[in-house]
Amino acid sequence: MMHAVLQYIVWSPNPAVFSGFDRLRWYSLFFALGFIISQQIMMYMFRKEGEDERLVDKLTIYMVIATILGARLGHVLFYEPQKYLSNPLDILKVWEGGLASHGAAIAILIALWLYAKRTPGQSYLWVVDRIVIVVAMTGALIRFGNLMNSEIGGKATGTDSGFVFARETEEILETLRLPLEGVSAYKPDDREAELNGSGVVPVNFEILVTKGGFEEPELREAIERDVKYALTRFRSSQKYMAEDVSTPLDYTVADKGNHYVITVRTFGIAKYPTQIYESLSYLVIFLLLFIGWTKYKSRIPEGLYLGLFLISVFGMRFIWEFLKENQVEFEEELTFNMGQALSIPLVLGGILLTLYALKKGSPKAPTQSEVK
């Protein structure tokens, strides 16, 4: 039987790949890896089907530009139009976050139409049917990047299983006006008795403070005031933590010679790690599409893979949205949130396209390379 204390995870990785070097972040790394790996897979596919591999470089440029522009504009138009249209220059601040996969999907379809129009010998649907294979893989990597960023997480599980996303609270505590050496959240091994099945689970924060001119009474006063404030008054703390506003802060101070170790005993909210669910879904879709391509290649009716991609990817997106927190406030008033509302027409379009492709049938007989 699994030990009860192992049922949840306190998740707080540094979003930067290398400590002290914030410019390279996990999300950016996985985003870039998606395109690099996709390019290599597409070159393999072009080679196997007798197409010019050099066209993949041209195709990659279209894909990169379409993905970034489409995802950004999609977020601006679908989620926060008032914010960005009142400050248009903020649209350019991609590094501050705000990308929408539905916007990227629409932009990619438009960009591939432009690519096919300027590339003799390759039909639009033929190109799209190959691209969607690697797009599914890239989507899996991007969602994993979201997990490393502790963003786009799920709703509270209501049980003692799930992820407690503690990174934002760590960052708030790091802004305290104290000579800090570090802040870290972790799952305590000695608080199992406090688990009660409600989804509010024990979390400890360890805060290292250089002694400097601080005496312990002054330090305690600052902790009781500032740490309590940080755990209860910030929106992100209220979203992920469950510190009781009305009770005194539960903490200890240990004198370690040249610094103090403050251990704050608080509680977090166990949430669904929907980033993992989505990532694994897209990875499975990629594998199924790629395996299908290796077996059938040119016998795939044009448009079939695009249809199956739209049905599976955005169908799974619709399902996982039931477990995800809404990204913007206006979604609270909607029957389906924005992610679901945008997924419905894409799934319906995928169904129609799949029926059309199956009715039309295979575009041509298997090639000689496929027979081999």
C-alpha positions in Angstrom: 0.0 0.0 0.0 1.4 3.4 -0.9 2.4 5.6 2.0 -0.2 8.4 2.4 2.5 11.1 2.4 3.4 10.1 -1.2 0.0 10.8 -2.6 0.8 14.4 -3.6 3.7 16.3 -5.0 4.9 19.8 -4.1 6.0 21.1 -7.5 8.3 24.1 -7.6 11.1 23.7 -10.3 13.0 26.7 -11.3 11.6 27.7 -14.8 15.2 28.6 -15.8 17.2 25.7 -17.2 20.4 26.9 -15.5 20.3 28.6 -12.1 21.4 32.2 -12.3 20.7 32.4 -16.0 17.1 33.3 -16.5 17.3 33.9 -20.2 17.1 30.2 -21.1 13.9 28.7 -19.7 12.5 25.2 -19.9 9.4 26.4 -21.9 11.6 28.1 -24.5 13.9 25.0 -24.7 11.0 22.6 -25.2 9.4 25.0 -27.7 12.6 25.1 -29.7 13.2 21.4 -29.4 9.8 20.8 -30.9 10.7 22.6 -34.1 14.2 21.0 -34.3 12.9 17.5 -33.9 10.0 18.2 -36.2 12.3 19.4 -38.9 14.4 16.1 -38.7 11.2 14.0 -38.8 9.9 15.9 -41.8 13.2 15.5 -43.6 12.9 11.7 -43.0 9.3 11.7 -44.3 10.1 13.7 -47.4 13.0 11.5 -48.2 10.9 8.3 -47.8 8.3 9.7 -50.1 10.7 10.9 -52.8 10.2 14.6 -52.1 13.0 17.2 -52.1 14.4 17.4 -48.5 15.5 21.0 -49.1 11.9 22.1 -49.1 11.7 21.3 -45.3 13.8 24.4 -44.5 11.3 26.5 -46.3 8.4 24.7 -44.6 10.0 25.2 -41.2 10.2 29.0 -41.7 6.5 29.1 -42.5 5.7 26.9 -39.5 7.8 28.9 -37.0 6.4 32.3 -38.0 2.8 31.0 -38.2 3.1 29.3 -34.8 4.5 32.3 -32.9 2.3 34.9 -34.6 -0.9 32.8 -34.5 -0.5 31.7 -30.9 0.2 35.3 -29.8 -2.6 36.9 -31.8 -4.9 34.0 -30.7 -4.4 34.8 -27.1 -4.8 38.5 -27.7 -8.1 38.1 -29.6 -9.6 35.2 -27.7 -8.6 35.8 -24.1 -7.6 39.4 -23.4 -8.6 41.7 -26.3 -9.4 44.7 -24.1 -6.0 44.5 -22.3 -3.9 44.3 -25.5 -5.9 46.4 -27.9 -5.8 49.3 -25.4 -2.0 48.8 -25.2 -1.0 47.4 -28.7 2.7 47.5 -28.0 2.2 44.9 -25.3 1.3 42.4 -28.0 4.9 42.3 -29.0 6.0 41.2 -25.5 5.8 37.5 -26.2 8.3 36.8 -23.4 5.8 37.8 -20.8 3.6 34.9 -21.8 0.2 34.6 -23.4 0.0 32.0 -26.3 -3.1 30.2 -27.5 -2.8 26.9 -29.3 -6.1 27.5 -31.2 -4.6 30.6 -32.7 -1.5 28.7 -33.7 -3.6 26.0 -35.4 -5.5 28.5 -37.5 -2.3 30.4 -38.5 -0.5 27.1 -39.4 -3.4 26.1 -41.7 -3.2 29.5 -43.4 0.6 29.4 -43.6 0.6 26.0 -45.2 -1.8 27.1 -47.8 0.6 29.9 -48.7 3.5 27.4 -48.7 1.6 25.0 -51.0 0.6 27.8 -53.3 4.3 28.7 -53.8 5.6 25.1 -54.0 4.8 23.3 -57.2 4.2 19.5 -56.9 2.9 19.5 -53.3 -0.8 19.7 -52.7 -2.1 21.6 -49.6 -3.7 18.6 -48.0 -0.7 16.4 -48.7 1.5 18.8 -46.8 -0.9 19.4 -43.9 -1.4 15.6 -43.5 2.4 15.3 -42.8 2.7 18.4 -40.7 0.1 17.4 -38.2 2.1 14.4 -37.2 5.0 16.5 -35.9 2.7 19.3 -34.6 1.2 16.7 -32.2 4.7 15.9 -31.0 5.6 19.6 -30.6 2.4 20.1 -28.7 3.4 17.4 -26.2 6.8 19.1 -25.6 5.2 22.6 -25.2 2.7 21.3 -22.6 5.7 19.7 -20.7 7.3 23.2 -20.8 4.1 24.6 -19.3 4.5 22.1 -16.5 8.1 23.2 -15.9 6.8 26.8 -15.8 4.1 25.8 -13.3 1.4 27.3 -15.5 -1.9 26.3 -17.1 -2.6 23.9 -14.2 -5.7 22.1 -13.1 -8.5 22.6 -10.7 -8.4 21.4 -7.1 -8.7 17.6 -7.0 -10.6 17.6 -3.7 -8.5 14.7 -2.6 -5.0 14.3 -1.1 -3.6 13.4 -4.6 -2.3 15.9 -7.1 0.3 18.6 -7.5 0.8 21.6 -5.2 2.2 24.3 -7.4 4.4 26.3 -5.1 6.7 28.1 -7.4 4.8 31.4 -7.5 4.6 31.5 -3.7 8.4 30.9 -3.5 8.9 33.9 -5.8 6.7 36.1 -3.6 8.6 35.0 -0.5 11.9 35.8 -2.3 10.8 39.5 -2.5 10.7 39.8 1.3 12.8 42.7 2.7 15.2 40.3 4.4 18.8 39.2 3.6 17.6 36.0 2.0 19.9 33.2 1.0 17.1 31.0 -0.5 13.5 29.9 -0.3 12.3 26.4 -1.1 9.0 24.5 -0.7 8.8 20.8 0.0 6.5 18.0 1.2 7.1 17.3 4.9 7.6 13.7 6.0 6.5 14.3 9.6 3.0 15.7 8.9 1.1 12.7 7.5 -1.4 12.9 10.4 -2.6 16.2 9.0 -3.9 14.7 5.8 -7.7 14.4 6.0 -8.7 13.7 2.4 -9.9 17.2 1.7 -7.2 18.1 -0.9 -5.7 20.7 1.6 -2.3 19.1 2.2 0.8 20.0 4.3 3.5 22.0 2.7 6.7 23.4 4.3 8.7 26.4 3.2 12.3 26.6 4.2 13.6 30.2 4.3 17.4 30.9 4.8 18.2 34.3 6.2 21.7 35.7 6.7 22.1 37.0 10.2 23.7 40.3 9.5 22.3 42.9 11.9 19.1 40.9 12.6 18.4 39.8 16.1 16.1 36.9 16.5 13.2 38.9 18.0 13.3 41.3 15.1 13.4 38.4 12.6 10.4 36.8 14.2 8.4 40.0 14.0 9.2 40.3 10.3 8.3 36.7 9.6 5.0 36.9 11.5 4.1 40.0 9.6 5.5 39.6 6.1 5.5 35.8 5.5 1.9 35.6 6.8 1.0 38.5 4.4 2.7 36.7 1.5 0.9 33.4 2.1 -2.6 34.9 2.4 -2.9 38.2 0.6 -1.5 37.6 -2.9 -3.7 36.2 -5.6 -1.3 33.5 -6.6 -0.9 32.4 -2.9 -4.7 32.3 -2.5 -4.9 30.2 -5.7 -2.3 27.6 -4.7 -1.9 27.8 -0.9 -4.4 27.3 2.0 -2.9 29.3 4.9 -5.6 30.2 7.4 -5.8 34.0 7.6 -7.2 34.0 11.2 -4.6 31.7 12.8 -1.0 32.7 13.9 1.8 31.6 11.5 3.2 28.2 12.4 7.0 28.4 12.1 10.3 27.7 13.8 13.6 29.5 13.7 16.9 27.6 14.0 20.1 29.4 14.6 22.8 27.9 12.4 25.7 30.3 13.3 26.0 32.6 10.3 22.3 32.3 9.2 18.9 31.4 10.4 16.7 28.6 9.0 13.0 29.4 9.2 10.7 26.5 8.6 7.1 27.6 7.9 4.4 24.9 8.3 1.5 25.7 6.1 -0.9 24.0 3.6 -1.3 23.8 -0.1 -4.1 22.8 -2.5 -3.7 19.6 -4.5 -4.5 20.2 -8.1 -4.8 18.2 -11.3 -1.5 18.2 -13.3 -3.4 18.7 -16.5 -0.2 19.7 -18.3 0.9 16.1 -18.0 -2.5 14.8 -19.1 -2.4 16.9 -22.3 1.3 16.2 -23.0 0.8 12.4 -22.8 -2.4 12.7 -25.0 -0.5 14.5 -27.7 2.4 12.2 -27.5 0.1 9.1 -28.0 -1.6 10.9 -31.0 1.8 11.6 -32.5 2.9 8.0 -32.1 -0.3 6.6 -33.6 -0.2 9.0 -36.6 3.5 8.3 -37.2 3.1 4.6 -37.0 0.1 4.8 -39.4 2.2 6.9 -41.8 5.1 4.3 -41.8 2.7 1.6 -42.8 0.6 3.4 -45.4 2.5 6.5 -46.5 1.0 7.6 -49.9 -2.1 5.4 -49.5 -3.4 7.9 -46.9 -6.4 9.7 -48.4 -5.6 13.4 -48.6 -7.1 15.3 -45.7 -7.6 12.2 -43.5 -4.7 12.9 -41.2 -5.7 16.5 -40.8 -9.2 15.4 -39.9 -8.0 12.8 -37.4 -5.6 15.3 -35.9 -8.4 17.9 -35.4 -10.7 15.4 -33.9 -8.2 13.8 -31.5 -6.1 16.8 -30.4 -8.9 19.2 -29.9 -11.3 16.5 -28.7 -8.8 15.7 -25.9 -8.3 19.4 -25.3 -12.1 19.8 -24.8 -12.1 16.9 -22.3 -9.0 18.1 -20.3 -10.5 21.6 -20.1 -13.1 20.3 -17.6 -10.2 19.7 -15.2 -8.3 23.0 -15.9 -8.6 26.3 -14.3 -9.9 29.1 -16.4 -7.3 31.4 -17.7 -9.3 34.7 -17.6 -12.2 35.8 -15.4 -14.9 36.1 -18.0 -14.7 32.4 -18.6 -16.3 31.8 -15.2 -19.6 32.9 -16.7 -19.5 30.6 -19.7 -21.0 27.1 -20.0 -17.8 26.0 -21.8 -14.6 27.9 -21.3 -12.8 29.6 -24.2 -10.6 26.6 -24.9 -13.6 24.3 -25.2 -15.6 26.8 -27.3 -12.8 27.1 -29.8 -12.2 23.3 -29.9 -15.8 22.5 -30.9 -15.7 23.9 -34.4 -12.3 22.4 -35.0 -13.5 18.9 -34.0 -16.6 19.3 -36.1 -14.4 20.4 -39.1 -12.2 17.4 -38.4 -15.2 15.0 -38.6 -16.4 16.5 -41.9 -12.9 16.4 -43.4 -12.4 12.8 -42.3 -15.7 11.7 -43.9 -14.7 13.6 -47.1 -11.2 11.9 -47.2 -12.6 8.4 -46.6 -15.2 8.9 -49.4 -12.6 10.3 -51.8 -10.2 7.4 -51.0 -6.5 7.0 -51.7 -5.0 9.6 -54.1 -2.7 7.1 -55.8 -1.2 3.7 -55.6 1.7 2.9 -53.3 5.1 4.1 -54.4 7.9 1.7 -55.2 9.7 2.9 -52.0 6.7 2.0 -49.9 6.4 -1.5 -51.5 10.0 -2.1 -50.4 
